[in-house]
Amino acid sequence: MASVAPAPTLGPIRQTYASAKTFPPVARAYTNISQVAKETGLLARTPWFYGIVGAVLVLALGGVITGFILLGDSWFQLLMAAALGIIVTQFAFLGHEAAHKQILTSGRANDRLARVLAAGFVGMSLSWWDAKHSRHHANPNRVGKDPDIEVDTISFLEEDAAQSRGFVRLITRKQGWLFFPLLTLEGINLHYLGLKHLFFTKGKVKGRALEITLILTRLAIVIVPVFLLLPLGMAFAFMGVQLAVFGVYMGAAFAPNHKGMPIIAPDARLDFFTKQVRTSRNVSGGWWATWLMGGLNYQVEHHLFPSMSRLHLSKAREIVREQCETLDVPYTETTLWRSYAIVIDYLNRVGLAARDPFDCPMVSDMRRV
């Protein structure tokens, strides 16, 4: 029997958490597929592939800079801002892959590359992101362990939704429908959280001085030309569009991966294969989805093999699917649009816990049907 979440202050909580009894351990499953992946060369690095991807992005960035200069005082600059937001997100995908040791053979070289990409090209703190993301990979969707399901305006657990107050509570009640509009602010939030970590975290922060230097230098390189060459209102609009596109694109790439998948109880003891496969969702679409999402469309395989190159994930998918069929373990894959519908529906259901406790019980129950 699955363990049940503790009762909240507001509203009935019906969300249950998966436990070891819900998902019995699968003996040696991960050991077997790891051996197959290694023998077939799927764990080999592909620096030449990432060199091509990096070159394409640099050329695209150069094109945006050229377009910005040629357009001058024109509202068509907002198209350049949107393109810049897309390119910055693609650099973020590369930084994510470098941080997972996917690109270069040396771990230290990957770390240096990830720091330059994250702080120098994207404007985010790698040390902040790496600590948060490592915890997520170790315990995806586990209550109290996965920072990606901790409340931050959006509530991913019903007890968190029930605890919301004031304006946040109003948002929470309709958070599924508001999810994508709120992502327009996520770009600013990611920059803010990174800088907050670098400037106010006590104790040692790896690469603190270098990251601050890279982020501030990047900020100057972007802001100075924009505000120097464009009218004030247009300059603010340019920065707003760039940050909004960056935030929506990042959120749209990461949201389908785990939201709406089983939530794991804090005390559940699950084997690695079960934990990673059952909490992850793939997005179908082949090569275009891989390019669009930076390999995050193969979320199941990415969680099983975090250091695997984006180029090899589709082949690993065949191995993992076969193993899941053999062991009768559900393998979740859906279209991009269907995944968004699932995320919106899940967040709306969670948000019901933030309703007025004095609502008519009959109406409250009917909302859940």
N, C-alpha and C positions, 0 to 999 in steps of 0.2 A: 504494500500500500504506500503510495507517495506521501511524503511528509507535507503538511499543510502550513502555509504561512501564518504567522501570528496575527491575531485580530488587530485592525488599525483603529484609529480614533474616529475616523469618518467613514461611514458606509460599510456594507458587507464586503468582505474579501473572499473571492472564490478561486483565485489563482493558486494552483498547486505546483509543486516543484518536483521534477524528476529526481529519482534516487537510484541507488545501486540495484534495488529490487525492481524498479521500473525498467532499467536497462542492464540486464545481467552482463558481467564481464565477458569479453571475447578473447579467449586464450590465444596468445601468439599471433594474433591477426596483424598487428603492426610490424612485428619482427619479420613475418613472411613477405609482406608487400615491400618493406624496406630493402630486403635482400633482392627482390626482383627489380626494384628501381635502380639499385646499385649495379646489378649485373647487366642491365640493359643500357647503362650509361646516362640515365636520366638525372643523376645527381651531379653531373659534370657542369662546370661553369661555361658560360658562352659570352666572353667579353667582346667578341667581334659583333655579336648581335646587339648588345647594349651600346657599342660604339656607333653603330648605324642609327639606333634610336636617338642617342644623344646628339649626333650630327644633324639629324632631321629637326630636332627641337631647337638647336642653335640657329639653324637656317630660318626656321619659322619665327624665332625671336628677332632675328635680324630683319625679316620682312615686316614685322610689326613696327620696329623702330623706324625703318625707312618710310612706312606708311604714315606713321605719326609725324615725321618731319615734313613730308610732302603735303599732307592734308592741311596743316597749319590751323588757323582759327576756323574750325568747322565742326558742326555737331556730328559729322560722320566719324569724328574721333571716338565716339562711343563704341563704334564697331571695333576699333583698334583696342579699346579697353576690354571689350568682351573677349577678343582673341587673346589678349594678354592673360586674362583670367584662365582661359583654357590651357594655354602653354604653361603657365605657372603650376597648374594642377598636374599636368603631365610630368613636369620636373619633380613634383612631390611624389608621384608614383615611382620615379627612378630612385629618389631618396629612400623611399620605403624599401625598395628592392636591395639597394646597397646596404641598408641597415640590417637586412636579413642575410647578408653575406652572399647574395645571389650573383653579383656582377664580377668581382675580382677574386683571384685565388687566395689572396692574403686577407685575413680578418682585419688587420690593422689598416690596410689600404682601403678596404670597404668602409671602415669607420670614418676615415678621412674624407672619402668621396661622399658618403652620406651626410656628413656635417657641412661640407661645402654646398651640396645640393639643397639641403633643408634650410640652412641659415642664409647662404649666399644667394640662392636663386628663388626660394619660396618665402623666406622671411620667418621661418618657424624654428624653434629651439629643438635640436635633435635630442639633447639630454632629457628634456621634458617629455617629448613624444616617446622616446625609446623606453623609458621607465614605465610609462603608462601602457604602451603597446605590448611590452614583454609580459606584463601581468595579464593582459587580455589573452594572449596566445597560450599562456599556461593554464588558464581557467576560463575558457569562453562561456559566457552566459551563466556562470556560477555566482550565486548570490553572495555578496560580501567579498568576492575575490576579483571579479571582472569590473574594471573601472568604466567600461563602455556601457554598462547598464545602471550606473549610479545616476541619481537624479541631477539634472543640470537644465532647469527650465522644463525640459521634456522628462516625463516619468516613464520608466520602462517596467516598473513593478507596481502592482496595485496598491501595496501598502505605502509606497512613496507618493502615489497620486492622492491617496486618502489624507496624507499629512500636509498637502499643499494648502496655502493660505493666500488671501488677498488676490492681487492681480494674477499671480502665477496660477492660482486655482482656476481662474476664469480661462486661462490658456489651456490648462491641463484637461478641462472638460471637453475641449474640441481639438486636442493636440494632434490627432491624426490628420485632420484637414489643415491644420496650421503648420504641420511639420516642414513641408517644402518652403512655404513663405518664410518661416523662421530661419531656414538655412541661408537666406541672404545675409544674415548677420553672423554666420559661422566663420566666415573669413576673418572678420575683426576679432572674434572670440579666440580663434587659434593663435593669432599674432599676440593678443593680449596675454593669454595663458602662458605662452612661451616666454615673453618678456618678464612676466610676474615671477616665473620660476627662476629665471636667470638673475634677476635683481634682488629678490627677497628671500630666496631659499638659503637657510643657514647651513653652514658646513660646506663640504667640498661638492662642487658640481663639475662634472667632467666637461672640459672644453669651454668653461664659462666665458673667459676673456675672448677667445677666438669667436665664439658664437655671437657675443654682443657686438664685436667689431664687424663681423660679416653682416649681421642684421641691420645695424645702423648705417653701414656703407650702402647696402642695397636700398634701404629706405631713402637715403639721400639721392642715389642714382635715379630712383623712380620719381620721387616727389619734386625735386628741384626743376627738372625739365618741364614737367607737367604744369607746375604753377608759374614757371617763368615764361613759357611759350603760349599758354592758353589763358583766356579770361578767367577770372576767379570762379564764377559759377560753373563754367564748363570744366574747369580743373577739378572742382569738387565732384561733379557728375562723373568725370572720367574715373576718379579713384573709387567712387561708390559703385559704379558698374563693374570695375575690375574685381573688387572685393566680393561683390554679390555673386558674380559668376564663379569665382574661385570657391566660395562657400557652398553654393548649390552643387557644383560639380563634385567637390570632395564628399559632401553628404550623400549625393545620389550614387556615388561609387561604393561607399562603405555601408550604407543603410541596408541594402538587400542581403548582406552576408549572414547576419545572425538574428535580426529583429523578427520576432514572430516564431522563432524556433524554440525548442524546449528550454525552460529555465531549470538549472540544476540546483538542487538543495545544497546549502552550505556544508553539510556534513557528509555528502554523498562521496563514496569512494568508487570511481569509475576508471576503467583501463583507458589508456591514451587513445586507442583507436575509436572506441565507443564515444568518448567525450568529444573528440574533434569532429567525427562524422555526423553525429546526431544533432549537433548544435550549429552546423554550418549549412549554407544553402548556395548552390551553384546557380549561375545565370547562363542560359543557353545563348547561342548566337555565333559560336565559332570565332574566327579570326577578328571579325569586326568588334565583337564584344571584348575580346582580349585587348585590342588596341584602345578601345574606348575606356576600359576600366583598369588598364595597366596590369592585367592578369588577375585582378581581384574577382573576376567572374568564375574562376576555378578556386573558390574559397575552400572547399573540402580538401583538395589536393594541397593548397597553400598551407593549410593548418597542419596537415600530416607531414609535409616536407617544406618547412619554412625557407630553407636555403636553396630550393629548386628554382632554376631559371624559368622565367615566364615562357620561354620557347618550348619547354618540355612538359608543361602542365597538362596540355591536351592529351599527350600520350600516357601520362600518369593517370589521367581520368579513366582510361580504359581498364587499367590494372585495378584501380580502386573499385570501380563499378562491378567488375567481375568478382572481386573479393566480397563485396557487400551482398551480391546475389547468392554467393555460395553460403555465406553465414546468415542470410536472412536479416541483414541490417538495412534499414531504410536509407536510401541515397536520395537526397532532395535536390532537384534541379527544376527550374522553371524559367519562363521568359522574363525579361527585364521589367516589362510593364506589369506582369502578374505579380512579380516580387514587390513592386511599389504598392500595388493594391493590398497585398498581404500586410505590409508594414503599416499602411494607413489604417486598415481595419484593426490590427493588433493594438496600435496606439490609442485608437478611439475606445476600444474595449477596456484598456487599462485606465483611460481617462474617466470612465464612468464611476470609478471609485472616488472621484473628487466632486461628485454631485452633492447637492444640498441634502443633508441628512433628514430634513423635514419634508422632502419630496414624498408624494404618495407612494407607498410600497408597491402597489399594483403597477403604477407607471414605471417605477424603477425596475421591476422584474421584466416588464414587457420590453424595456430598452435592451435587455440582454438577449432577447429571443432573435 
